[in-house]
């Protein structure tokens, strides 16, 4: 019996790519979404539909989900992983960077939820996994707008979990600390990037994307009657 469809956003690198590879290896058909289509297709995963979709485009995201469900059947889970981290000193940061983070990290996540939730509620089965950050639970220098978006992810996830729990739909928040991904490269402030890299080196390294993917797999593969509401993970030496 074929396993059910899982959707992964931001799947072209980092946590999204690692999650896609892991879940494909577990036998799931996938819908992979990202702006860099060539990176998705280069993975060459079986039973996988790859689409160049920006999560801020609600109509395109919904169209891709509808297409994948016609091919593979109803989506059993979505991993809302797409996100950007644009760190900056609030007094000097370009407001366009705040807007981009709000659009992707908050509105894009809501778009992903909206694309699958009605079907999950109707079927009384499904799992929504939202990738947040420890920056959704505590604050850090230079993270004002970013922390705001990730605190929003935590709040929306918990509120949604309460809303859909009676329909047997699970909502899971994954909150990693620093991870070795491309995320830091989005930050335009060179001094902040340099200090962040020094911080990572001083603690002897950070999480690998595969570590986070394994947490996602673990939470998802629990029985539907069991909802792991939140997993917070970080390198042992990451004290903050």
C-alpha positions as CSV (number, residue, x, y, z in Angstrom):
1,X,0.0,0.0,0.0
2,X,1.4,3.4,-1.0
3,X,2.1,5.9,1.7
4,X,0.2,9.2,1.6
5,X,1.3,12.5,0.0
6,X,3.4,15.0,2.0
7,X,4.0,18.6,0.9
8,X,7.2,20.4,1.8
9,X,7.7,24.1,1.2
10,X,11.1,25.7,0.9
11,X,12.4,22.3,-0.2
12,X,15.3,23.4,-2.4
13,X,17.9,23.5,0.4
14,X,18.6,23.1,4.1
15,X,15.9,21.7,6.3
16,X,13.4,21.4,3.4
17,X,15.8,19.4,1.2
18,X,16.8,17.2,4.1
19,X,13.2,16.5,5.0
20,X,12.3,15.8,1.4
21,X,15.1,13.2,1.1
22,X,14.2,11.6,4.4
23,X,10.5,11.3,3.8
24,X,11.0,10.1,0.2
25,X,13.2,7.4,1.6
26,X,10.4,6.4,3.9
27,X,8.2,5.8,0.8
28,X,6.1,8.9,0.7
29,X,5.1,10.6,-2.6
30,X,6.0,14.3,-2.3
31,X,5.0,17.7,-3.5
32,X,8.1,19.9,-3.3
33,X,7.7,23.7,-3.5
34,X,10.4,26.4,-3.8
35,X,11.3,29.2,-6.2
36,X,14.4,27.3,-7.5
37,X,12.8,24.6,-9.5
38,X,16.2,23.3,-10.8
39,X,17.3,22.5,-7.3
40,X,14.1,20.5,-6.6
41,X,14.4,18.5,-9.8
42,X,18.1,17.8,-9.2
43,X,17.2,15.7,-6.2
44,X,15.5,13.3,-8.6
45,X,13.3,11.7,-6.0
46,X,10.7,9.1,-7.0
47,X,7.0,9.8,-7.0
48,X,7.7,13.5,-6.5
49,X,6.0,16.5,-8.1
50,X,8.3,19.7,-8.2
51,X,6.8,23.1,-8.7
52,X,8.3,26.6,-8.7
53,X,6.0,28.3,-6.2
54,X,6.6,31.2,-3.9
55,X,4.5,30.6,-0.8
56,X,3.4,34.2,-0.9
57,X,1.4,33.4,-4.0
58,X,-1.7,31.8,-2.5
59,X,-3.3,30.9,-5.8
60,X,-0.2,29.2,-7.2
61,X,0.3,27.3,-3.9
62,X,-3.3,26.0,-3.9
63,X,-3.1,25.1,-7.6
64,X,0.1,23.0,-6.9
65,X,-1.6,21.2,-4.0
66,X,-4.7,20.5,-6.1
67,X,-2.5,19.1,-8.9
68,X,-0.5,16.9,-6.5
69,X,-3.6,15.5,-4.8
70,X,-5.0,14.6,-8.2
71,X,-1.9,12.5,-8.9
72,X,-1.1,11.1,-5.4
73,X,-4.3,11.4,-3.4
74,X,-5.1,13.6,-0.4
75,X,-2.2,15.3,1.4
76,X,-1.7,13.7,4.7
77,X,0.8,16.4,5.9
78,X,2.4,19.6,5.0
79,X,5.8,20.8,6.3
80,X,5.6,24.6,6.2
81,X,9.4,25.2,6.1
82,X,9.8,28.1,3.7
83,X,11.3,31.1,5.5
84,X,13.7,33.9,5.4
85,X,16.0,35.4,8.1
86,X,16.9,39.0,7.5
87,X,18.7,40.1,10.6
88,X,19.3,43.8,11.3
89,X,19.5,46.7,13.7
90,X,16.0,48.0,13.8
91,X,17.1,51.6,13.7
92,X,18.8,51.1,10.4
93,X,17.3,48.1,8.7
94,X,15.5,48.5,5.4
95,X,11.7,48.2,6.1
96,X,11.5,46.1,2.9
97,X,13.3,43.4,4.8
98,X,10.6,43.4,7.6
99,X,7.9,43.2,4.9
100,X,9.6,40.2,3.2
101,X,9.8,38.3,6.4
102,X,6.2,39.0,7.3
103,X,5.1,37.9,3.8
104,X,7.1,34.7,3.7
105,X,7.3,33.6,7.4
106,X,3.8,34.6,8.4
107,X,1.5,35.0,5.4
108,X,3.3,32.3,3.4
109,X,2.8,29.9,6.3
110,X,-0.9,30.8,6.5
111,X,-1.2,30.1,2.8
112,X,0.3,26.7,3.2
113,X,-2.2,25.9,6.0
114,X,-5.1,27.2,4.1
115,X,-4.3,25.1,1.0
116,X,-4.7,21.8,2.9
117,X,-6.7,22.4,6.1
118,X,-10.3,22.2,4.7
119,X,-9.5,18.7,3.2
120,X,-7.9,17.5,6.4
121,X,-10.8,18.7,8.5
122,X,-13.3,17.0,6.2
123,X,-11.3,13.7,6.3
124,X,-10.7,14.0,10.0
125,X,-7.1,13.2,9.4
126,X,-3.9,15.2,8.7
127,X,-0.8,16.8,10.2
128,X,0.4,20.4,9.8
129,X,4.1,20.8,10.7
130,X,5.3,24.4,11.1
131,X,9.0,25.0,11.2
132,X,9.7,27.9,13.5
133,X,12.8,28.7,15.6
134,X,14.0,29.1,19.1
135,X,13.7,32.8,18.0
136,X,9.9,32.1,18.4
137,X,10.4,31.5,22.1
138,X,13.1,34.0,23.1
139,X,14.7,37.1,21.7
140,X,18.2,37.8,20.3
141,X,20.1,40.9,19.3
142,X,19.4,42.0,15.8
143,X,16.4,39.7,15.5
144,X,13.5,42.1,16.2
145,X,11.5,41.6,13.1
146,X,12.6,38.0,12.6
147,X,11.6,37.1,16.2
148,X,8.3,38.8,15.6
149,X,7.6,36.5,12.7
150,X,8.6,33.4,14.6
151,X,6.7,34.3,17.7
152,X,3.7,34.6,15.3
153,X,4.4,31.1,14.0
154,X,4.3,29.7,17.5
155,X,1.1,31.6,18.4
156,X,-0.7,30.7,15.2
157,X,0.3,27.0,15.5
158,X,-0.9,26.7,19.1
159,X,-4.2,28.5,18.3
160,X,-4.7,26.4,15.2
161,X,-4.0,23.2,17.2
162,X,-6.7,24.1,19.6
163,X,-9.1,24.9,16.8
164,X,-8.7,21.7,14.8
165,X,-8.0,19.1,17.6
166,X,-11.6,18.1,17.7
167,X,-11.3,17.2,14.0
168,X,-8.4,14.8,14.7
169,X,-6.0,17.1,12.8
170,X,-2.5,17.5,14.4
171,X,-0.5,20.8,14.5
172,X,3.2,20.4,15.3
173,X,5.8,23.2,15.8
174,X,9.4,22.4,15.2
175,X,11.7,25.0,16.8
176,X,15.4,24.5,16.0
177,X,18.3,26.6,17.2
178,X,21.1,27.6,14.9
179,X,21.3,25.2,11.9
180,X,23.9,24.9,9.1
181,X,21.8,26.1,6.2
182,X,21.7,29.0,3.7
183,X,19.4,31.0,6.0
184,X,22.1,33.3,7.3
185,X,23.1,34.3,3.7
186,X,19.8,36.1,3.4
187,X,21.0,38.7,5.9
188,X,22.4,41.8,4.2
189,X,24.3,43.2,7.2
190,X,27.9,42.0,6.9
191,X,28.8,42.7,10.5
192,X,25.8,40.7,11.8
193,X,26.7,37.8,9.5
194,X,30.3,37.8,10.7
195,X,29.3,37.9,14.4
196,X,26.8,35.1,13.8
197,X,29.4,32.9,12.1
198,X,31.8,33.6,15.0
199,X,29.2,32.6,17.5
200,X,28.6,29.3,15.7
201,X,32.3,28.5,15.7
202,X,32.7,29.4,19.3
203,X,30.1,26.8,20.3
204,X,31.8,24.2,18.2
205,X,29.2,23.9,15.5
206,X,25.4,23.9,15.2
207,X,22.7,21.5,14.1
208,X,22.7,19.9,10.7
209,X,19.6,20.1,8.5
210,X,19.3,16.4,8.8
211,X,18.9,16.7,12.6
212,X,15.8,18.8,12.2
213,X,14.5,16.5,9.4
214,X,14.7,13.6,11.8
215,X,12.7,15.5,14.5
216,X,10.1,16.2,11.8
217,X,9.9,12.6,10.9
218,X,9.7,11.4,14.5
219,X,6.8,13.8,15.3
220,X,4.9,12.9,12.1
221,X,5.3,9.1,12.4
222,X,3.6,9.0,15.8
223,X,0.0,7.6,15.8
224,X,-2.6,10.1,14.7
225,X,-4.1,10.0,18.2
226,X,-0.8,11.4,19.6
227,X,0.2,15.0,18.8
228,X,3.7,16.1,19.7
229,X,2.8,19.8,20.0
230,X,6.3,21.2,19.9
231,X,9.9,20.1,19.6
232,X,12.7,22.5,20.5
233,X,16.2,21.3,19.6
234,X,19.6,22.9,19.4
235,X,23.3,22.1,19.6
236,X,24.2,21.0,23.1
237,X,26.6,24.0,23.5
238,X,24.0,26.5,22.3
239,X,23.1,28.0,25.7
240,X,20.9,30.9,24.4
